[in-house]
Amino acid sequence: MISFDNTELAYAYKSNQELKRAHFLFSMMGNPFILKMAIKLTPVAINWHLPFTKTALRSTIFKQFIGGETLEETAPVAEKLGRFHVQTILDYGVEGGNNGESGYDHATDEFIKVINYAATQQNIPFMSIKITGIVRTGLLQKLNTLMQQQKDSLMKNYEGAKEKLPNDEKEEWQRVLNRFIRICEAAKNKNIGVLVDAEETWIQDPVDAMTMMMMDIYNKEKALVFNTLQLYRHDRYEFLKKSYEAAEQRNFILAVKLVRGAYMEKERERALALGYPSPIQPDKQSCDADYDAAVDFCISHVNKICMILASHNELSNLRCVAFLKQNNIPFNHKHVHFSQLYGMSDNITFNLAHAGLNVSKYLPFGPIKDVVPYLMRRAQENSSVSGQTGRELSTIEKELKRRTQKN
């Protein structure tokens, strides 16, 4: 029976010094005043090039949650994780933005660099991309609005919306598709999975449509392109089932990463401000119920759906393992994968790996100034997710105590 209470397994890869640094960091995150000030002042300090800011970040929160500033710096981290049978998902941690055509082409080249690098490593089967890195947000939002006016299936909505674009934007959109195809072609050639990150609801529909198109092309024989479903949205479980129907009709493997979500507060505020129904679940229980139902659905169709259960929720992970056992599905089935963020929930990751399940750490990398938004989200997440900071602290304290008593 798997237990997430085994801290010896959870932290075998960390030295006493690394554990103490992590304890200090999560203690700071647990202080609302310090956290608020850090989130407010850190981006300013970076932009103003204040002395010692990068040094302080590099030795604290950056070291906890980021694999390095360059691809090459991630190598020792991935290698260390591999020694404990934990794989790596590489994420070029630079946020998307309206960077112009040359910026989008550069981001595409960077994503392909990640793919080519991952192919040289034994322990990196996946990489992650943000579509907003290769397309103007305004164009995504316009397509999304046009798609929602169609009131048909996802792909018919997409085709109808695309036809309504003026010629210059049709050409712009074709350049976006060409970039995505370049990324997927490189991934196919190197046999590296591409995980497409989820976005806000007002730009998600065209991302879903593009990703579905790429699955139809590249997922005929194996899961290569993955969509990300945020189950804090009340429509995503139904969307999963419709996606499966489309995969069955078109004869491709549906590949999904299941998360609870990252934009909840922003989504609710926007819905309230603009006067439309909130796309967010009415309560946590509804979110959990849909998440568990989505996991069950994927495993019930495990030969046709490849699932990455990307969650820090202990019950969701344990429940999935129990479901595998009940249905006599091998722990190492190629279509069942677990994942947690680097620097968090090691008690889940390393105990799953020890039990023989496919599990990975999501490992961002990039220059400090570019990954600050990601780091600030991690700090906020640990404070806003119920009990997350407390859980991290308690497991670290338990392991430090065990090591002290052992010595």
ZALUM-981117 format. One record per residue (C-alpha): residue number from 1; x, y, z. Coordinates in nm, 3 decimals. Example, Ala and Ser with C-alpha at 12.3 -4.5 7.8 and 13.67 -1.06 7.14 Angstrom:
# residues 2
resi px py pz
1 1.230 -0.450 0.780
2 1.367 -0.106 0.714
This chain:
# residues 407
resi px py pz
1 0.000 0.000 0.000
2 0.139 0.341 -0.098
3 0.173 0.594 0.181
4 0.263 0.959 0.130
5 0.383 0.974 0.492
6 0.718 0.812 0.410
7 0.945 1.117 0.430
8 1.262 0.908 0.408
9 1.169 0.818 0.049
10 1.031 1.164 -0.022
11 1.352 1.348 0.064
12 1.624 1.093 -0.006
13 1.745 1.318 -0.287
14 1.790 1.622 -0.058
15 2.076 1.696 0.179
16 2.017 1.830 0.530
17 2.121 2.175 0.411
18 1.875 2.165 0.120
19 1.595 2.054 0.352
20 1.668 2.334 0.597
21 1.668 2.588 0.315
22 1.331 2.456 0.193
23 1.196 2.476 0.548
24 1.304 2.840 0.575
25 1.148 2.923 0.239
26 0.809 2.765 0.313
27 0.811 2.931 0.656
28 0.847 3.268 0.483
29 0.566 3.180 0.242
30 0.349 3.098 0.541
31 0.382 3.455 0.671
32 0.112 3.662 0.493
33 0.288 3.997 0.543
34 0.629 3.876 0.418
35 0.466 3.696 0.125
36 0.264 4.002 0.022
37 0.570 4.225 0.033
38 0.784 3.974 -0.159
39 0.525 3.936 -0.437
40 0.489 4.313 -0.465
41 0.855 4.414 -0.444
42 1.045 4.132 -0.618
43 0.940 4.219 -0.977
44 1.019 4.586 -0.908
45 1.362 4.501 -0.769
46 1.439 4.287 -1.074
47 1.324 4.556 -1.319
48 1.528 4.822 -1.139
49 1.834 4.594 -1.127
50 1.870 4.647 -0.753
51 2.195 4.496 -0.617
52 2.187 4.145 -0.466
53 1.827 4.081 -0.581
54 1.922 3.809 -0.829
55 2.171 3.658 -0.583
56 1.903 3.638 -0.313
57 1.648 3.488 -0.551
58 1.896 3.240 -0.697
59 1.982 3.096 -0.355
60 1.621 3.076 -0.228
61 1.298 3.053 -0.426
62 1.471 3.008 -0.765
63 1.671 2.710 -0.638
64 1.358 2.555 -0.488
65 1.130 2.574 -0.792
66 1.351 2.623 -1.103
67 1.590 2.382 -1.275
68 1.837 2.648 -1.386
69 1.879 2.950 -1.609
70 1.976 2.747 -1.915
71 1.890 2.408 -2.061
72 2.233 2.277 -1.966
73 2.183 2.378 -1.601
74 1.879 2.150 -1.580
75 2.094 1.843 -1.656
76 2.216 1.769 -1.300
77 1.865 1.821 -1.162
78 1.709 1.583 -1.416
79 1.989 1.334 -1.361
80 1.939 1.340 -0.984
81 1.562 1.292 -1.023
82 1.629 1.002 -1.259
83 1.833 0.820 -0.995
84 1.507 0.796 -0.798
85 1.302 0.687 -1.103
86 1.141 1.031 -1.143
87 1.121 1.168 -1.496
88 1.132 1.533 -1.603
89 0.898 1.761 -1.797
90 1.099 2.057 -1.926
91 0.928 2.395 -1.934
92 1.086 2.704 -2.086
93 0.953 2.930 -1.812
94 0.927 3.257 -2.005
95 0.572 3.395 -2.001
96 0.382 3.456 -2.323
97 0.310 3.808 -2.442
98 0.254 4.025 -2.745
99 0.613 4.005 -2.868
100 0.561 4.059 -3.240
101 0.617 3.814 -3.525
102 0.993 3.794 -3.472
103 0.935 3.727 -3.101
104 0.691 3.446 -3.180
105 0.937 3.293 -3.426
106 1.211 3.316 -3.162
107 0.988 3.143 -2.903
108 0.917 2.867 -3.156
109 1.291 2.818 -3.208
110 1.341 2.804 -2.831
111 1.070 2.538 -2.791
112 1.236 2.331 -3.065
113 1.571 2.370 -2.887
114 1.410 2.222 -2.576
115 1.279 1.928 -2.781
116 1.619 1.865 -2.938
117 1.790 1.884 -2.599
118 1.535 1.656 -2.429
119 1.600 1.395 -2.698
120 1.965 1.377 -2.588
121 1.865 1.294 -2.229
122 1.741 0.960 -2.100
123 1.504 1.100 -1.842
124 1.307 1.373 -2.025
125 1.008 1.230 -2.218
126 0.803 1.554 -2.228
127 0.830 1.928 -2.270
128 0.571 2.199 -2.217
129 0.467 2.494 -2.434
130 0.241 2.797 -2.395
131 0.057 2.880 -2.716
132 0.058 3.245 -2.603
133 0.433 3.235 -2.665
134 0.374 3.200 -3.041
135 0.059 3.406 -3.107
136 -0.086 3.750 -3.037
137 -0.331 3.732 -2.747
138 -0.572 3.967 -2.920
139 -0.599 3.730 -3.215
140 -0.671 3.436 -2.985
141 -0.940 3.638 -2.807
142 -1.102 3.742 -3.136
143 -1.111 3.382 -3.259
144 -1.247 3.267 -2.923
145 -1.531 3.520 -2.941
146 -1.615 3.420 -3.298
147 -1.607 3.050 -3.204
148 -1.851 3.100 -2.918
149 -2.097 3.267 -3.156
150 -2.114 2.952 -3.373
151 -2.287 2.723 -3.119
152 -2.174 2.397 -3.282
153 -1.899 2.141 -3.219
154 -1.551 2.266 -3.133
155 -1.399 2.205 -3.476
156 -1.699 2.339 -3.670
157 -1.696 2.648 -3.448
158 -1.327 2.686 -3.524
159 -1.365 2.652 -3.900
160 -1.656 2.897 -3.905
161 -1.472 3.150 -3.690
162 -1.157 3.127 -3.901
163 -1.355 3.212 -4.216
164 -1.484 3.532 -4.053
165 -1.133 3.670 -3.997
166 -1.017 3.942 -4.239
167 -0.752 3.829 -4.486
168 -0.457 3.980 -4.298
169 -0.558 3.796 -3.979
170 -0.618 3.474 -4.171
171 -0.259 3.500 -4.287
172 -0.143 3.581 -3.935
173 -0.328 3.277 -3.801
174 -0.173 3.055 -4.066
175 0.170 3.165 -3.943
176 0.065 3.058 -3.592
177 -0.040 2.716 -3.723
178 0.288 2.685 -3.910
179 0.481 2.752 -3.588
180 0.281 2.491 -3.400
181 0.335 2.239 -3.679
182 0.711 2.306 -3.671
183 0.710 2.229 -3.297
184 0.505 1.911 -3.340
185 0.718 1.792 -3.634
186 1.033 1.835 -3.424
187 0.865 1.648 -3.138
188 0.764 1.365 -3.370
189 1.115 1.337 -3.513
190 1.270 1.329 -3.165
191 0.993 1.127 -2.994
192 0.931 1.391 -2.725
193 0.580 1.458 -2.594
194 0.446 1.816 -2.618
195 0.219 1.933 -2.334
196 0.011 2.235 -2.436
197 -0.061 2.455 -2.134
198 -0.413 2.572 -2.058
199 -0.507 2.940 -2.087
200 -0.786 3.167 -1.962
201 -1.139 3.084 -2.085
202 -1.155 3.387 -2.315
203 -0.867 3.254 -2.529
204 -0.894 2.877 -2.467
205 -1.128 2.762 -2.746
206 -0.885 2.820 -3.037
207 -0.607 2.659 -2.830
208 -0.830 2.353 -2.782
209 -0.909 2.343 -3.154
210 -0.545 2.374 -3.261
211 -0.436 2.109 -3.015
212 -0.711 1.873 -3.130
213 -0.599 1.923 -3.491
214 -0.242 1.833 -3.397
215 -0.358 1.525 -3.207
216 -0.547 1.415 -3.517
217 -0.221 1.438 -3.714
218 0.042 1.325 -3.463
219 -0.137 1.094 -3.218
220 -0.229 0.814 -3.456
221 0.021 0.563 -3.317
222 0.124 0.707 -2.980
223 0.044 0.999 -2.751
224 0.263 1.288 -2.865
225 0.053 1.606 -2.830
226 -0.134 1.666 -2.502
227 -0.410 1.913 -2.418
228 -0.444 2.050 -2.064
229 -0.788 2.042 -1.899
230 -0.857 2.266 -1.600
231 -1.123 2.090 -1.395
232 -1.202 2.398 -1.189
233 -1.408 2.487 -1.496
234 -1.754 2.334 -1.476
235 -1.756 2.243 -1.845
236 -1.430 2.048 -1.871
237 -1.553 1.702 -1.776
238 -1.809 1.719 -2.057
239 -1.538 1.855 -2.285
240 -1.321 1.554 -2.201
241 -1.597 1.315 -2.304
242 -1.660 1.507 -2.630
243 -1.287 1.506 -2.701
244 -1.286 1.129 -2.659
245 -1.578 1.094 -2.902
246 -1.383 1.300 -3.157
247 -1.072 1.085 -3.102
248 -1.277 0.769 -3.157
249 -1.431 0.906 -3.477
250 -1.096 1.024 -3.613
251 -0.900 0.725 -3.480
252 -0.632 0.902 -3.277
253 -0.514 0.869 -2.918
254 -0.656 1.139 -2.693
255 -0.379 1.274 -2.469
256 -0.469 1.495 -2.174
257 -0.304 1.650 -1.873
258 -0.559 1.690 -1.593
259 -0.513 1.983 -1.357
260 -0.746 2.165 -1.123
261 -0.644 2.504 -1.261
262 -0.447 2.825 -1.227
263 -0.668 3.127 -1.310
264 -0.966 3.090 -1.075
265 -0.963 3.432 -0.907
266 -0.897 3.613 -1.236
267 -1.180 3.422 -1.405
268 -1.434 3.504 -1.134
269 -1.339 3.872 -1.125
270 -1.367 3.907 -1.504
271 -1.704 3.728 -1.515
272 -1.838 3.957 -1.242
273 -1.701 4.272 -1.405
274 -1.838 4.189 -1.751
275 -2.166 4.039 -1.628
276 -2.150 3.686 -1.768
277 -2.191 3.353 -1.581
278 -1.874 3.240 -1.408
279 -1.704 2.947 -1.583
280 -1.572 2.828 -1.245
281 -1.713 2.544 -1.037
282 -1.955 2.661 -0.763
283 -1.741 2.505 -0.487
284 -1.436 2.288 -0.421
285 -1.646 1.973 -0.380
286 -1.778 2.011 -0.736
287 -1.425 2.063 -0.866
288 -1.297 1.754 -0.683
289 -1.591 1.546 -0.806
290 -1.529 1.641 -1.169
291 -1.156 1.586 -1.132
292 -1.205 1.237 -0.994
293 -1.467 1.160 -1.259
294 -1.225 1.273 -1.531
295 -0.948 1.049 -1.394
296 -1.189 0.753 -1.378
297 -1.305 0.819 -1.735
298 -0.949 0.827 -1.866
299 -0.850 0.505 -1.692
300 -1.172 0.336 -1.804
301 -1.058 0.407 -2.162
302 -0.688 0.361 -2.092
303 -0.603 0.207 -2.427
304 -0.745 0.506 -2.615
305 -0.669 0.789 -2.370
306 -0.325 0.879 -2.237
307 -0.356 1.071 -1.909
308 -0.114 1.276 -1.701
309 -0.261 1.322 -1.355
310 -0.097 1.654 -1.262
311 -0.207 1.715 -0.906
312 -0.073 1.793 -0.560
313 -0.390 1.654 -0.405
314 -0.297 1.341 -0.209
315 -0.647 1.192 -0.223
316 -0.666 1.225 -0.603
317 -0.334 1.047 -0.644
318 -0.419 0.770 -0.398
319 -0.763 0.726 -0.549
320 -0.613 0.684 -0.895
321 -0.365 0.423 -0.772
322 -0.652 0.232 -0.607
323 -0.852 0.249 -0.932
324 -0.557 0.101 -1.123
325 -0.535 -0.184 -0.874
326 -0.907 -0.256 -0.884
327 -0.902 -0.274 -1.263
328 -0.580 -0.480 -1.283
329 -0.407 -0.208 -1.485
330 -0.027 -0.226 -1.454
331 0.129 0.055 -1.252
332 0.371 0.123 -1.537
333 0.103 0.140 -1.810
334 0.230 0.376 -2.079
335 -0.096 0.574 -2.078
336 -0.097 0.655 -1.706
337 0.142 0.917 -1.577
338 0.159 1.128 -1.259
339 0.328 1.467 -1.223
340 0.398 1.737 -0.964
341 0.582 2.069 -0.978
342 0.951 2.067 -0.895
343 1.000 2.186 -0.539
344 0.656 2.081 -0.417
345 0.484 1.764 -0.292
346 0.795 1.545 -0.291
347 0.611 1.309 -0.056
348 0.372 1.231 -0.343
349 0.625 1.218 -0.628
350 0.893 0.998 -0.477
351 0.657 0.754 -0.304
352 0.471 0.703 -0.633
353 0.801 0.646 -0.812
354 0.918 0.401 -0.548
355 0.596 0.200 -0.601
356 0.674 0.170 -0.973
357 0.434 0.427 -1.118
358 0.527 0.661 -1.404
359 0.587 0.996 -1.239
360 0.764 1.320 -1.328
361 0.857 1.661 -1.200
362 0.755 1.966 -1.400
363 1.087 2.152 -1.425
364 1.086 2.515 -1.544
365 1.404 2.688 -1.651
366 1.500 3.031 -1.781
367 1.676 3.357 -1.689
368 1.583 3.480 -1.342
369 1.421 3.801 -1.469
370 1.203 3.600 -1.709
371 1.081 3.337 -1.462
372 0.987 3.582 -1.185
373 0.615 3.570 -1.284
374 0.624 3.190 -1.251
375 0.800 3.214 -0.914
376 0.547 3.465 -0.782
377 0.264 3.232 -0.885
378 0.427 2.946 -0.697
379 0.454 3.165 -0.387
380 0.090 3.269 -0.418
381 -0.025 2.913 -0.488
382 0.141 2.781 -0.176
383 -0.041 3.040 0.031
384 -0.381 3.014 -0.139
385 -0.411 2.637 -0.181
386 -0.564 2.515 0.141
387 -0.294 2.386 0.373
388 -0.025 2.351 0.104
389 0.247 2.546 0.288
390 0.159 2.370 0.614
391 0.183 2.029 0.447
392 0.522 2.112 0.299
393 0.650 2.232 0.635
394 0.517 1.936 0.830
395 0.670 1.675 0.598
396 1.006 1.857 0.597
397 1.002 1.887 0.976
398 0.916 1.518 1.009
399 1.212 1.421 0.791
400 1.455 1.655 0.970
401 1.344 1.504 1.302
402 1.385 1.150 1.166
403 1.738 1.226 1.048
404 1.830 1.384 1.381
405 1.703 1.083 1.575
406 1.881 0.845 1.338
407 2.213 1.019 1.399
